Amino acid sequence: MLTSPRAGDSRREREPGLRLGGRVALVTGAGSGIGGACATRFTEAGAFVWVTDVNEDAASSTAAELTSGGHSCRGAALYVSDEEAWIRMLDEVMRESGPLDVL
């Protein structure tokens, strides 16, 4: 059960552990900001993460940073409002990683 924050408590001390070992996740907007933070957290929890962003360089940079830290992920460009781009992305995920568990 989550408790209210207290001075000096870190979020990880209050929350139950996130366990995503063996799972495949896809995070949009993961080149920076909240998306990047989600990708980081999911890799820390053991997931293989597809780090996607409309800016392919940003996605690749985030993925390289995570990989250098020992995490499993792959960066890719994804323009989320393009239906065809989603179809191609999901085909690639299925082909290379198997079914997607977390979106």
C-alpha positions in Angstrom: 0.0 0.0 0.0 1.3 3.5 -0.9 1.7 5.9 1.9 1.8 9.7 1.9 5.2 11.2 1.4 7.2 12.3 4.5 10.2 14.5 4.7 13.3 12.5 3.8 11.4 9.5 2.2 12.3 8.6 -1.3 9.5 7.3 -3.6 11.2 3.9 -3.9 11.1 3.5 -0.2 7.3 4.0 -0.2 6.3 2.1 -3.3 6.3 -1.6 -3.8 8.9 -2.7 -6.3 8.1 -2.5 -10.0 9.0 -5.9 -11.5 9.1 -6.1 -15.3 11.8 -8.8 -15.8 11.2 -10.6 -19.1 8.6 -8.0 -20.3 8.7 -5.9 -23.4 7.8 -2.2 -23.1 7.4 0.6 -25.7 7.6 4.2 -24.4 6.7 7.1 -26.6 8.4 10.5 -26.2 11.3 8.8 -24.5 13.9 11.0 -26.1 13.7 13.3 -23.0 11.5 14.4 -20.1 8.8 12.2 -18.7 9.1 9.7 -21.5 12.8 9.3 -20.9 12.2 8.9 -17.2 9.6 6.2 -17.8 12.0 4.4 -20.1 14.7 4.6 -17.5 12.4 3.3 -14.7 11.1 0.4 -16.9 14.7 -0.7 -17.8 15.6 -0.5 -14.1 12.7 -2.8 -13.4 14.1 -5.3 -15.9 12.0 -4.7 -19.0 13.4 -4.6 -22.5 12.3 -1.1 -23.6 11.7 0.3 -27.1 12.7 3.9 -26.6 10.7 5.9 -29.2 10.5 9.5 -30.1 9.6 11.6 -33.1 13.3 12.8 -32.9 15.3 9.7 -33.8 18.5 11.1 -32.5 17.0 11.8 -29.1 15.6 8.3 -28.9 18.9 6.8 -29.9 20.8 9.0 -27.4 18.5 7.9 -24.5 18.8 4.3 -25.6 22.6 4.5 -25.8 22.7 6.1 -22.3 20.5 3.3 -20.9 22.5 0.6 -22.7 25.8 2.0 -21.3 24.3 1.6 -17.9 23.7 -2.1 -18.5 20.1 -1.9 -19.4 18.3 -3.6 -22.4 16.6 -1.3 -24.9 16.5 -0.1 -28.4 15.9 3.4 -29.8 13.6 4.1 -32.7 11.8 6.9 -34.4 8.0 7.0 -34.0 5.7 9.7 -35.0 2.7 8.8 -32.8 0.0 10.4 -34.9 0.9 8.4 -38.0 -1.1 5.2 -38.1 1.2 3.6 -40.7 4.2 4.4 -38.4 2.5 2.5 -35.6 1.9 -0.5 -37.8 5.5 -0.6 -38.9 6.7 -0.1 -35.3 4.6 -2.9 -33.9 5.6 -5.2 -36.7 9.2 -4.5 -35.8 8.6 -5.0 -32.1 6.9 -8.4 -32.7 9.6 -9.5 -35.1 12.5 -8.6 -32.9 11.2 -8.8 -29.3 8.0 -10.7 -29.4 4.6 -9.5 -28.0 4.4 -6.1 -26.4 3.6 -6.2 -22.7 3.7 -2.5 -21.7 2.7 0.5 -23.7 
